[in-house]
Amino acid sequence: MPDFLHLIESEINSLRLDRYVSEILGLLSRSQIKAKCLKAKVNGKEVKISKSVKQGDRLELYWTDSPPVDLVPQDIPLEIIYEDERCVVINKAQGMVVHPGAGNMQGTLANALYYRRLNKGGKEGVYSVRPGIVHRLDKETSGIIIAAYDDEAHAFLAQQFKARKVKKNYIAIISGTPKENKGRIETCIARDPRNRKCFTVSSEGRNAVTFYKLIKSWKTHSLLLLRPRTGRTHQLRVHLRHLGHPVLGDPVYGNKDSMFAEASLMLHSRDLSIILPGETEERIFSSLAPERFISIFNKLDRMNKHG
């Protein structure tokens, strides 16, 4: 049996099979295609992964599952919002790293997901170094994130992100108040040539779009609702700095705030709207503002009342 069956229904005239798998389906990355020794049949005939495919072609994909690279399953407590045999929705705690990387190969969401999958009857080695993770949240950003438990579910979810059908809403406490109560921020974002770990607005970057709406304002700070149209790394943080109102507590893109010197990053993934594998109707998963937000709300309310 193939690992993945698929009928190409999108309007494609000619696209390399490996590109279709990685860029359109989001099933395997280019590096995973090589590592997993991807084999394919198109309309029942074995083909090379460099073959061009088109609308109406029926794909049968086969691959080998290699053990995760230096990734160990870890029983890490998670706040589960929803879970079934195909996927899991988590309210990620601030401070948890999502993707393993240099210096963070343990204690990540990936380690926790690997452990949960094994305890659900999965086989060791079913995951790559980023098991089931469809999208990302920065380490210090809390809130809703979804992950898959099998490759087909991963592809189904990833395609919705790629097609920009997923609706994501964030809340952020920012410095100051924007001139407009709602608006659209559209720029190009690229790596900062002066600091490769950071990103900046640049004409040479990739297009990024964020919509924002003012929820509440105080004399010195505001609460915004943010909906990113695209998913660039650090997009919301870069865009709010570009707007002149950086996220409170942002150690990279923000400013020192004497009123809240100890504040951590005030950015939270509040809700996510997506169709789950095997379903046809969109679901909405939500997370209330965390305690660190409530604490600052209360302090700002008191200051406004007495000042």
C-alpha positions as CSV (number, residue, x, y, z in Angstrom):
1,M,0.0,0.0,0.0
2,P,1.3,3.5,-0.8
3,D,1.9,5.9,2.1
4,F,-0.1,8.5,0.4
5,L,-2.8,8.5,-2.4
6,H,-3.8,11.7,-4.1
7,L,-5.7,12.9,-7.1
8,I,-4.5,16.3,-8.5
9,E,-7.6,18.4,-8.7
10,S,-6.0,21.9,-8.9
11,E,-5.4,23.6,-12.2
12,I,-1.8,22.6,-12.9
13,N,-0.5,22.1,-16.4
14,S,3.1,21.0,-15.7
15,L,4.9,20.9,-12.4
16,R,7.7,18.7,-11.2
17,L,6.4,16.0,-8.9
18,D,8.9,16.7,-6.1
19,R,7.9,20.4,-6.2
20,Y,4.2,19.5,-6.1
21,V,4.8,17.3,-3.1
22,S,6.8,19.9,-1.2
23,E,5.3,23.2,-2.4
24,I,1.6,22.4,-3.1
25,L,0.8,19.5,-0.8
26,G,3.3,20.5,1.9
27,L,3.6,16.8,2.5
28,L,7.4,16.5,2.7
29,S,10.1,19.2,2.5
30,R,12.7,19.0,-0.2
31,S,15.2,17.6,2.3
32,Q,12.7,15.1,3.6
33,I,12.0,13.9,0.0
34,K,15.7,13.0,-0.2
35,A,16.1,11.6,3.3
36,K,12.9,9.4,3.0
37,C,13.9,8.1,-0.5
38,L,10.6,9.2,-2.0
39,K,9.3,6.8,-4.7
40,A,6.2,7.5,-6.9
41,K,3.7,6.1,-9.3
42,V,1.7,8.4,-11.6
43,N,-1.5,6.8,-13.0
44,G,-0.2,3.4,-11.9
45,K,3.3,3.7,-13.5
46,E,6.5,4.1,-11.6
47,V,8.2,7.5,-12.4
48,K,11.1,9.6,-11.3
49,I,10.3,12.3,-8.8
50,S,11.5,14.8,-11.4
51,K,8.6,13.9,-13.7
52,S,6.1,16.6,-14.5
53,V,2.5,16.1,-13.2
54,K,-0.8,17.8,-14.2
55,Q,-4.4,18.1,-13.2
56,G,-6.1,14.7,-13.2
57,D,-3.0,12.7,-12.4
58,R,-3.4,10.1,-9.7
59,L,-0.4,9.9,-7.4
60,E,0.9,7.0,-5.3
61,L,3.7,8.0,-3.0
62,Y,6.0,5.7,-1.1
63,W,8.8,6.6,1.4
64,T,10.9,5.1,4.2
65,D,10.6,6.4,7.7
66,S,14.0,7.2,9.2
67,P,14.6,7.7,12.9
68,P,14.4,11.3,14.2
69,V,17.8,13.0,14.2
70,D,18.8,13.4,17.9
71,L,15.2,13.8,18.8
72,V,14.0,12.0,21.9
73,P,10.4,11.6,23.1
74,Q,9.8,13.5,26.3
75,D,6.8,13.5,28.6
76,I,6.3,17.3,28.8
77,P,3.0,18.6,30.1
78,L,0.9,20.3,27.5
79,E,-2.4,22.1,27.7
80,I,-4.5,20.2,25.2
81,I,-7.4,22.1,23.6
82,Y,-8.5,19.3,21.3
83,E,-7.1,16.0,20.3
84,D,-8.0,13.0,18.1
85,E,-6.2,10.3,16.2
86,R,-5.0,12.6,13.5
87,C,-4.1,15.9,15.1
88,V,-3.8,17.9,18.3
89,V,-4.5,21.6,19.2
90,I,-2.4,23.0,22.0
91,N,-2.4,26.1,24.0
92,K,1.4,26.6,24.0
93,A,3.0,28.1,27.1
94,Q,5.2,31.1,26.8
95,G,8.9,30.0,26.8
96,M,8.4,26.7,25.0
97,V,10.4,26.2,21.9
98,V,8.4,24.7,19.0
99,H,10.9,23.5,16.5
100,P,14.1,21.7,17.7
101,G,17.3,23.4,16.6
102,A,20.9,24.1,17.7
103,G,20.9,24.3,21.5
104,N,17.2,23.3,21.7
105,M,17.0,19.6,20.8
106,Q,15.1,18.7,24.0
107,G,12.3,20.3,25.9
108,T,10.6,21.4,22.7
109,L,7.0,20.9,21.5
110,A,8.4,18.4,19.0
111,N,9.8,16.3,21.8
112,A,6.4,16.3,23.5
113,L,4.5,15.4,20.3
114,Y,6.9,12.6,19.6
115,Y,6.2,11.2,23.1
116,R,2.4,11.5,22.7
117,R,2.5,9.8,19.3
118,L,4.4,6.8,20.7
119,N,1.9,6.5,23.5
120,K,-0.9,6.5,21.0
121,G,0.5,3.4,19.4
122,G,2.7,5.1,16.8
123,K,6.0,3.5,15.8
124,E,9.4,4.9,16.8
125,G,11.0,6.7,13.9
126,V,7.7,7.9,12.2
127,Y,8.8,11.5,12.6
128,S,11.3,13.7,11.1
129,V,13.2,16.3,13.3
130,R,10.0,18.4,13.3
131,P,7.2,15.8,13.9
132,G,3.8,16.9,12.8
133,I,4.4,20.6,13.2
134,V,2.5,22.5,10.5
135,H,3.2,26.2,11.6
136,R,5.2,27.9,14.2
137,L,5.0,30.3,17.2
138,D,8.0,32.1,18.5
139,K,9.4,30.8,21.8
140,E,8.0,33.7,23.8
141,T,4.6,33.8,22.0
142,S,1.9,31.9,23.7
143,G,-1.3,30.4,22.5
144,I,-3.0,28.2,19.9
145,I,-1.0,25.9,17.7
146,I,-2.0,22.8,15.7
147,A,0.1,19.7,14.9
148,A,-0.6,16.5,13.0
149,Y,-0.1,12.9,14.0
150,D,0.4,11.4,10.5
151,D,1.8,12.6,7.2
152,E,-1.5,12.7,5.4
153,A,-3.0,14.8,8.1
154,H,0.1,17.0,8.0
155,A,-0.4,17.5,4.3
156,F,-4.1,18.3,4.7
157,L,-3.4,21.0,7.3
158,A,-0.3,22.4,5.6
159,Q,-2.2,22.9,2.3
160,Q,-4.7,25.1,4.2
161,F,-1.9,27.3,5.5
162,K,-0.3,27.5,2.1
163,A,-3.6,28.5,0.5
164,R,-4.1,31.1,3.2
165,K,-7.4,29.5,4.2
166,V,-6.5,29.4,7.9
167,K,-7.7,32.3,10.0
168,K,-5.3,33.2,12.9
169,N,-6.0,36.0,15.4
170,Y,-3.5,37.3,17.9
171,I,-3.7,39.8,20.7
172,A,-0.8,42.1,21.6
173,I,-0.2,44.9,24.1
174,I,1.7,47.6,22.3
175,S,3.4,50.9,23.2
176,G,1.3,53.9,22.4
177,T,-1.9,54.0,20.2
178,P,-2.0,53.8,16.4
179,K,-3.5,56.8,14.6
180,E,-6.1,54.7,13.0
181,N,-8.4,52.3,14.9
182,K,-7.9,49.7,12.3
183,G,-5.7,49.2,9.3
184,R,-3.5,47.1,7.0
185,I,0.2,46.8,7.2
186,E,1.9,45.6,4.0
187,T,5.6,45.5,3.5
188,C,8.3,43.1,2.4
189,I,10.3,41.4,5.2
190,A,13.8,40.0,4.9
191,R,16.6,38.9,7.3
192,D,18.4,41.9,8.8
193,P,21.9,42.0,7.2
194,R,23.3,43.4,10.4
195,N,21.9,40.5,12.5
196,R,21.0,37.3,10.8
197,K,18.8,36.2,13.7
198,C,16.5,39.2,13.2
199,F,14.2,40.4,10.4
200,T,13.5,43.8,9.0
201,V,11.3,45.7,6.5
202,S,13.2,45.6,3.2
203,S,12.4,46.0,-0.5
204,E,14.3,42.8,-1.2
205,G,12.2,40.7,1.2
206,R,9.1,38.6,0.9
207,N,5.6,40.2,0.9
208,A,3.9,40.3,4.3
209,V,0.4,41.5,5.2
210,T,-1.1,42.1,8.6
211,F,-4.5,43.5,9.5
212,Y,-5.0,45.1,12.9
213,K,-7.9,46.5,15.0
214,L,-7.7,48.5,18.2
215,I,-9.5,46.7,21.0
216,K,-8.7,49.1,23.9
217,S,-6.4,52.0,24.6
218,W,-5.0,53.5,27.7
219,K,-2.9,56.7,28.0
220,T,0.4,54.9,27.3
221,H,-0.4,51.5,25.8
222,S,-3.0,49.7,23.7
223,L,-4.5,46.3,23.1
224,L,-4.6,45.2,19.4
225,L,-6.3,42.3,17.6
226,L,-4.0,41.1,14.8
227,R,-4.8,38.9,11.8
228,P,-1.7,38.0,9.7
229,R,-2.6,37.3,6.1
230,T,0.9,35.8,5.5
231,G,3.1,33.9,7.8
232,R,6.6,35.4,7.7
233,T,9.0,34.8,10.6
234,H,8.6,37.5,13.3
235,Q,6.0,39.1,11.0
236,L,3.8,40.7,13.7
237,R,6.6,41.9,15.8
238,V,8.4,43.5,12.8
239,H,5.2,45.0,11.5
240,L,4.3,46.6,14.8
241,R,7.8,48.1,15.1
242,H,7.4,49.4,11.6
243,L,4.1,51.0,12.6
244,G,5.9,52.7,15.4
245,H,4.1,50.8,18.2
246,P,6.3,47.7,19.1
247,V,5.0,44.9,21.2
248,L,5.5,45.5,24.9
249,G,8.2,43.3,26.3
250,D,9.8,42.5,23.0
251,P,13.5,42.1,23.7
252,V,14.4,42.2,20.0
253,Y,12.1,44.6,18.2
254,G,10.8,46.7,21.2
255,N,11.9,49.5,23.4
256,K,12.7,49.6,27.1
257,D,9.5,50.4,29.0
258,S,10.0,52.0,32.4
259,M,6.4,51.2,33.4
260,F,6.7,47.5,32.7
261,A,10.4,46.8,32.9
262,E,9.9,43.1,33.7
263,A,7.3,42.5,31.1
264,S,7.8,39.5,28.8
265,L,6.6,39.4,25.2
266,M,2.9,40.5,25.2
267,L,1.9,38.5,22.1
268,H,-0.6,35.7,22.2
269,S,-2.2,33.5,19.6
270,R,-5.9,33.8,20.6
271,D,-7.7,31.7,18.1
272,L,-7.3,29.5,15.0
273,S,-10.0,28.6,12.4
274,I,-9.2,25.5,10.3
275,I,-10.8,22.4,8.8
276,L,-9.6,19.2,10.5
277,P,-8.5,16.1,8.6
278,G,-11.6,14.0,7.7
279,E,-14.0,16.9,8.1
280,T,-15.4,19.5,5.8
281,E,-16.6,22.3,8.1
282,E,-14.2,24.8,9.7
283,R,-13.6,24.7,13.4
284,I,-12.5,27.5,15.7
285,F,-10.2,26.9,18.6
286,S,-9.6,29.7,21.2
287,S,-7.5,30.6,24.1
288,L,-8.3,33.3,26.7
289,A,-5.7,36.0,27.4
290,P,-3.1,34.6,29.7
291,E,-2.4,35.8,33.2
292,R,0.5,38.0,32.2
293,F,-1.9,40.0,30.0
294,I,-4.5,40.2,32.8
295,S,-1.9,41.6,35.2
296,I,-0.9,44.4,32.9
297,F,-4.6,45.2,32.0
298,N,-5.3,45.6,35.7
299,K,-2.3,47.9,36.3
300,L,-3.2,50.0,33.3
301,D,-6.8,50.3,34.4
302,R,-5.7,51.4,37.9
303,M,-3.2,54.0,36.5
304,N,-5.9,55.4,34.2
305,K,-8.4,55.6,37.0
306,H,-6.0,57.5,39.3
307,G,-4.1,59.5,36.7
